[in-house]
Amino acid sequence: MDVKMIALCLVSIFVAMVAADGISSAPLQDYVDKRDTNNGYTLINSFNSSSTTVYVYTFTSVKWPSGKKGDVWSHFLVIVVPSTITYKDSVFLWIHNGSRSDGVPSLRDFYVNLLVQGSVVTNAIYAAITGVPNQPLSYTNNTPNNEDQEQAASYSNFLEGYGTNYEKLIHFPMVKSVIRAMDAVTDIVKGLVGNEVKKFALGGNVRRGWVAYLVAAIDIRVNLLVPLSMNVVGLLESLTHHQQSYGGMSYILSPYVVAKIIEWVGTDPMNRLVQVLDPLAYKSNLGVTKYMIFAAGDAYSPPDGTINYFQKLPGNNYLNIIENDDHTLSCHVAEIGLQIIAFHLNFLSGKPLPTITWTKTQSGNCANLSVNTSSKPTDVRVFYADTPDATRRDFRYRGADPSGQWESVLRPVFWYQAKADKIDGSNYQAAVCAPSTGWRAFYIKMNFGYGESQLTFTTNVTILPDTLPFMNCTTDTCGTKIV
């Protein structure tokens, strides 16, 4: 038996032990608790805007990887303090991306303007940490990488080490950087206004939304999650659903195909990776309120990906699926910012959020989606779209360029809207049938209230017919095909 087989056998034994005892947050918690002297902050600018004061700090959080070849992660911290603070013990912390070459944050940055607006509307402190993860990094073969390449390389390093060194996973320093930012914000706010921050709402897009889940799993200060473009909770189930819908891997995931990450699916090292990174592994610790936002045309996952996790997550969970947009949500960024602020305001004020339930009844290739709400909505609409052909169950806004000239090209998928059928003040429905060829997706969107306090929620997506075109697509048969 060679060395690799011995190592894999040992890993199998360890995984069996973990499975018997249940999933543990110990590896992630241990890493966060591990002492790291590479953190600190320095005030570099402050200015006034719309009855707030904006403070900008340089901030260092962790050294990753540890050792001589690691990089000290450098960030900016932006803290917006309103002139009147109503919610003295709470902060909304936005986890932002960015690179080491970014300039000092200012009102020229859209996210800073949203922080100011959120602070003004809610009378609460808003903050942001930039550069999560730091990029570019040079930890692999001294070649700088962007964040997708960094993540894929970290997975590769972990898997090739037979899943024994969790610190190789880039999510670990990302989580630690956010928690250290929470510590720094707490310290800074105490010094600025004397308030003791005890609660954090966390928001972020893509892997930053993913990290927000993991932070909430191990830090009791988090009481609200707002993950954007993070519709892959339930990692392995999501991957299977992805492959069986598309017959391959979406172009946007090509760094993971190139790094041969997909080929590890079904192995013990991959199972260990999932056990520490999948938010569902920590679901018993994720009872906080969640407002999950993603585009119906996101290239990372099919729009009905919520079937893998939404009902499994504890707590009060809300969806907001955005029509006619892609993974970046760039066509609706201002609208989404206002929706997040409105949700946060309602959450802070203690007003009861609407209770929304929905049921689907299906007959042949037709389905009726019924929605019940505890509060009367101001507007209820059904959104629907068809696939451009009968080959793939594919509602992505962009897909791989068949000619190979570009990474991706726009796809003719358009979401249309119509009024939902009103049964009474709190019950609505939409009856939809499958098209003659291909697939049709639909969901119901509801608005509650008006102006700065308007809330927007949706059901999950139903797709007709309820069939997957590539049931035989597995990691072995089509896991490396880019579509």
N, C-alpha and C positions, 0 to 999 in steps of 0.2 A: 504494500500500500504506500503510495507516494505521499509527500508532505501535504499537498493540497487536499487529498482525500482524508488524511488524518485530521487536518484542521476543520474540514467540513463536518466530519463526524462529531468533533468536539462542539462545534457550533450547534449541531442538531440537538445534542444533549442539553445544551444551555437553553435553546429555544423551547424545548419541551418543559424545562423547569420553569421558565418564565410563563409559559402558557398555563401551567398547572397553578401557579400562584396568582395569575392575573397580570395585566399590564401595569408596569410601574413607571413613574416619572423620575425614578432615581437617577438615571444617567444624565438627564437634562438638568435636574435640580442640583446634582453634584457639580456639574460644570459651572452653572451660574454661581453657586456658592464658593467655588474655588477662588482664592485670593488672586487678584490681578491689580498690580500697581499702576497700570497704564490707563487710568481714568482721571479726569479732571476737567474743569471748565474755566473760561476767562471771558468776561464781558468785553465786546469789541465795538458795539454800537447800540444806540437807543434813539427812538424818535416817536413822535406823537402822530396818531391817525384816528380820526372819528371817535373821539372821546375814549381812546385807549392809549396805552404806552406800550411800544413794541421793543423788547430787549433781544439782542442777538449775541450769542456766545459761541466761541469755538469750544469744542468738546471732544475729548478722546474717551473711548469706552473699553476696548479690549485689545490684546495682541493676539492675532490669529494668522496661521497656526502658532502655537507657542514654540519657542526656540528661535534660533538665529535667523531662519528663513521667513519668519512671520512678519506681518505688517501690523503696525499700530493703527487701529481704525480711528480716523478723524472725521468729525461731523460738525454741523452747525446745530445749535439749539435756538429755536425762536420761541419766545414766550410773550404772549399778548395779555396784558392786564387791563381790564376795563376800569373806568373811573368809579363805577359803582359795582361792587361784587356782591351778588345775591347768594350765590352758591359757593361758600367760602372753602369747603373741604373737597371740592371736585375740580378736576382738570380734564379737558379733552386733549389727548395727545395723538397727533397725526404722525404716522411713520412714513417718511418720504424717501424717495430714491435719490438719484443724483450721483455725480462722480467727484473725484478728488479735485478736478479742475474747475468746479463750479465757483462762481463769485459769491460774495457775501449776500445773504438773503435780504431782499428789500421789497417795497411795494411793486416793483417791476415783476415780481414773481406772483403768479396767479394764486398759488396756494397760500402765500402770506396774506393776500387780500381776503381770501376765504377765512383764514384764522381771525382776522380783524372783524369781519362781518359776523362770524359765529360768536365772538366775544361780545360784540355790541348787542346782538339779538338776545343772547341768553344771560347776559350779565355774569358770565363765568370766564375763568381763565382758559385760554386755548394755547396750545404749544405744538411744536413739531421738532422731530429729530430728522436730519437729512442723512443721506449716504448710507442707507441700510438696504443691501449690504454695501460696504465700501467697494468701489470699482474705479479703475482696474486694479486687480491684485496680481501678484507675481509668484504665488506659492507653488505653482506647478510648472516645472521645467523653465522657470524664469520667464515665462511668456505671459504678458498681461492678458486678462480676460474680462469680458463684460459679465453681467450678473447671470445670464443663462448659462454661459460657458463656465463660470465659477461654480454654479450649482451642480452642473453635470460633472465637472471635474472632481468636486468634493464627493459626490456619490460614487464615482469610479474609484477614488482613493479608499473610501470606506469599504466598498464591496470587494475590491481586490485584496484588502487586508482581512477578508473573511468576516467582516462585520464586528470587529473586536475593539476598534478605537472610535468611539462616538464623537470625539472632538474633531474628527475630520469632516463632519457634516456641517456645512456652512450655516444651516439653520441655528446651530448652537450659539455661535458668536452673534448672530442676528438677534436671537432672543436676549442674550446677555447685554447687548448694546442698548436694547429698548429698556430693559429693567434698570440698567445704570442711568439711562436718561430719566426714568421715573424718579430715581433717587435724587438726581441732580435737580430736577424741577421742584421736587419737594423741598430741598435745601434752599434753592434760590427764592421760591415763593415765600418761604418762612422769613428770609432776610428782607425781601422787598416789602411785604405787606403784613407780616406776622401771622399769616394763616397756616394752619396745619393741614396739608393735603393728605387725605386718607383714601380717596377714590379716584380712579382713572377710567375714562372711556378711551378705548383704543380704536383707531381706524387706520387702514392702509390698503393699498391695492396689490393684487397678485400675491407674490411671496411675502409681502409685508402684511397683507391680510392673513395669510397663513401663519406668520410669526405671531400676530395678535392672538390667534387661537392658542398657540403654545404658551405665550406669556400668561394668558388668563388661566391656563391649566395649572400653573405653578405659583402664581402670585395673586393673593386674595384681594389686593387693592383694585383689581380690574372688576368693574361692575357692568360694563357695556362694551359690546364688540360691534364694529362696523367694517366687516371685510368686503372689499370690492374685487371683482374679477377673480374670485376664488371658489370656483364651482367644481373642485376636485376633491372635496372631503370624502373620505372612504376611498383611499388612493387606489387600491388594487381593483375594487369594484368599478371605479371610475375609468380605469385603464381598459378593462374588459369591455365596458359599455362603449367607450371611445372607438376601440378597434372594430367592434361588431357593427357600429353605425357607419364607419368610414371605410372599412376594409384596409386599414393601414394607420399610420400616424400623421396627424396634422403637421403641416410644414413648420408651424411655430415651435414644435417640439423636436425639430431636427438636431439641436445640440445633444439631446439625450440619446438619439439614435446613433449619431456619430460617435459618441462616447461609449456606445454599446451597453447603456444602462438597461434598456428594455430586455436585453438577452439574459439578465439576471433574474427576471420574474420567475417565481416558483422555487427559488433557492433559499436556503436558510439565511444567508447574509441579507438578501432583499427583505425577507420577513422581519429581520431585526431592524432594518432601516424603517420599515413601515411602523413597527411597534413603537418607535420613538418619535416619528414625525407625523403620523396620521392623526389629525385632531380627534377622530373617533376613538383612538386608543385612550384618550383622556376624557371621554364624554361624561364620566361621573363628576368631573371637576368643572364642567362647562355649563353650569346651570344659569349663567348670566344671560341677560337679554341680548338678543342679536338682531342686527339689521343688515341682511345680506343682499348685496347689489351686484348684478352682473349683466352683461349684454346678451341678448338672444342670439347674436351672431358671433359670440366669442369663439376664436379659433382653438382655444385650449380644450374645450369640452362641449359636448352636445348640450342644447338648452334644457333638456329634461334630466340633466345630471343630478338634480336634487333628489331624484328617486333613491339615490344611494345613501342619503344621509339626513335629509331634512326631518323626517319623522323619528330618527334615532337620537337627535340632539335634544338634551333636556332644556328646560327653561322656556321663556317666551321668545319665539323665533318669528321673524318677519322677512318676507322676500320683496324685492323690487327689481323686476326684470325689465331691462331697457331695450326697446325696439329699435331696429335700424341703426345699429352701432356695432363696433367690433370690440376687441379685447381692451383697447385703450380707453373706451368710453368717451373719446375726444369730442364727439358730436353733441354730447349732453353734459359736459363737465360742469358748467355753471348751474344747470338745473339740478344735477345730482348734489352739488355742494349745498344748495338751498334745502333740498330734501333731508340731507343729513343733519343740518342745523336745526330744522323743524323737529325732526325726530329727537334730537338731543334735548331741545328745549322742553318738549313734552315729557321726556324721561326725567329730566331734572326737577320739573315742577310737581312731579308725583301724580299728574293727571292720568287716569286709567287709559291705557292704549286700547284701541279696538281689539276685540277677540274675533279672529277670522278663521273660519273653518270651511273646507270645501270637500265635496264628494264627486266622484265621477261614476256614472253608470254608462255601460257600453252595450250596444246591440249591433252585432256585425261590425261594419266599418264606420259606424256612427257612434258618437258619444255625447252625453249631456253633462256639462260641468256646472254644478250648483254651488253657490257661495252664500254663506250666512255670516252676518256681521253683528256685533253687539251694539255698534253705533251706526247711525244713518249716514251713508256716504253722500257726498255732494255730486259725484260723477262715477259711473261704472261703465267700462268699455271692454270689449273683447278684441284682442289683437290676434291676427292669424297670418300665416305665410305658407307657401308651398315650396318644395324643393324644385330646382330647375329641371331635374330629370329623374328617372326611376332607378338610377344606378346606386346612389348613396343616400342614406337618411341624413342629409347634410344641409344644415341651415346656417353655415358659417358665412360671415360677411366677406371673408377673403379665403382663397384657397391657393394651393401650390400652382405656379405657372407651368402649364403643360409644356411650353416651349423651352423652359429652363432659362429664359432671358432674365426673369425677375424672380425674387424669392416667392412672391405671392401676387395675385391679381384679384380684383373685385369679382364677386360672384353675383348673379342676378337673383338675389333673395330679398324680397320686399315684404315688410310687415304692414298689413292694412288694418284698419280699425272700424268698429261699428258699435253702436249702443248695445249693451247687454240687455237681455229681457228682464224686466222688473216683475217680480212676483209680489212683493210688498216692500215696505220700507227697509227691511234688513235682509231680504233674500232676492238673489239675482241668479240668472242662469244663461248659459250659451249652449246651443245645440249645433254641433258641427259634424260633417261627414268627410270621409277621406276623398281625395281627388280621384279621377279616373286612372291616373298614373302618378307614381311617386308618392310623397308623403305630405301631409298637412299638419302643422303645429299651431296650437292656440293656447291662450291663457287669458285671464281676466284681470284687469287693473282697476283699482279703486282709489279715489281721492277722498280725504276727510278734512273738513275745515277749509279755511281760506287764508291767503296771504302768507305771512311769515310762519304761521303755525300749521300750514297745510301738510298733511301726511299722505304719502303715496305708498300703496302696497299692492302686491300681485299674488295670484295663486302660482303654483308651479305650472310647468308646461306639459300639455298632453299632446301626443303625436299619434296620428292615424294614417294608415292602419298600424296597429300595435305589433309591428314586426320589425325585426332587425335583419338587414340584407346580408350580413356577413357573419352568421352564427359560427362558422368554422374558422373565423379569423382568430388566430392566437399569436402569441409572441413568436412561436416557431414558424408559423405559416405566412404571416404578413406583418410581423412586428417591426420590420425595418423598411417597409414601403412608405414613402412620403407622398401624401396627397394634399 
